[in-house]
Structures are given as C-alpha cells and as structure tokens.
Amino acid sequence: MQLLLHAIDTFNASVVLVLGQEKLFSRLKDVLRSKSNVDVVKLHKSGGVVARVKEVRKRSRNFKIQVKFSISNLLISLFSCLWRCNSELKN
C-alpha cells in the first residue's frame, strides 16, 4: 500500500483506477480523501474476465515464448536457405 501511495505522489496522479479490488478501493478512497486533486475510481471486471491460476499463466507464457522462438528459428532457416540458393544461382 505504501509503495502504491508513493507512486501516486511521485507521478502526481490525478486519477487512480482500481479494477475489481473492493478493499483496495476503499482503503485508497479513505487515505486519499484529504487530497482533493486525486480521484479514486472503481472499475468492475467484465463478465468474461476470469482469474487464472499461477501455473496456467506460467504454462501459457512458456508456450508463447516457445512458439515465438520456433517461428524465429524457422524464418532464419528459411532466409538462410534462400540466401544460399540465390548465391548458388548467381555462380
């Protein structure tokens, strides 16, 4: 909480958006009540938002990294092959 309040002060935030955290919203509203230049706004999660378990997020992130590097390696191999073929045709 202190770190968040410090960030709000440091960046001179005029609006603080809180997404789906009722306790945090209430605490910030109370603490920042004395600051008239800071508005705390509570946003509700949409119906499609689902909190994912840490393990699921980790697997998803790792999968995306693997896909990215697989595509990168494939493109490097493809361009390398095209470069060699082009060089051979010139000779």
N, C-alpha and C positions, 0 to 999 in steps of 0.2 A: 504494500500500500504506500509506504514512504517513497519507494522508487517511482511509482506512478505519479504521486503528488509532485515529486521533484521534477519529473519530465514535463508535467503540466506547467509548472512555474518557469522552467528553463525555456520552453518553446512559446511561452506566453499564449497558451491555448485559450481560445475564446469559447470553444465548443468541445465537449468531451462526449463521445458516443459510446454507450455501453450496450453490448449485444448479448441478450439472454442471460444476464447475471444480475438477478434481483438484489442480492445482498451487496454486491459491489456498487450498484446504482444507488442504493440507499445510503451507504457509507460515504460515497463521494458527494452525494447531494448534501448530506449533513456537514461534511468537512468544508466543502466549497461554498456553503451558504453565505459566508461572510464576504466572498469575492463576487461583487456584482457584475464583473466583466466576464465571468465564466458560467456558461450554461451546461448542465448535465442532461443529456437526452438518452432515454431508454429506447432501444430498438428491440423488437421481437423477432425471433427467428422465424423464417418462413416455414410452412408445413413440411416442405421437402428436405429440410436440414436435419441430418442425422449425425449424432456424435459417434465417431468411430473409435474403436479400441486402439490403444497404442500399437499393438502388434500388427493390426490391419494397416495402419498408416505406414508402419515400417516396411511391411511387405510391398505395399503399393509404391512407395518411394523407391525401393530397391529394384522393383520391376521396371519402373520408368527409366531409371539410370541404365539398367541393362539394355533396354530397348534403344535408348539414345546411343550408347556406345556400339551396339551391334549395327545400327544404321550407319554410324560414322565409319566404322571399320569396313562395312560393305561399300560405302561410297569411295573410300580411299582405295580399296582393292579395284573397284570399277575404273576409277580415273587412272590408276597405275597401269591397268591392263590397256586402256585406251591409249595412254601415252606411249607404251611400248609398241602397240600395234601401229600407231601413227609414225613412230620413229622407224619401224621396220619398213613401212611402205615408202618412206622418203628415200631409204637406202636402196 
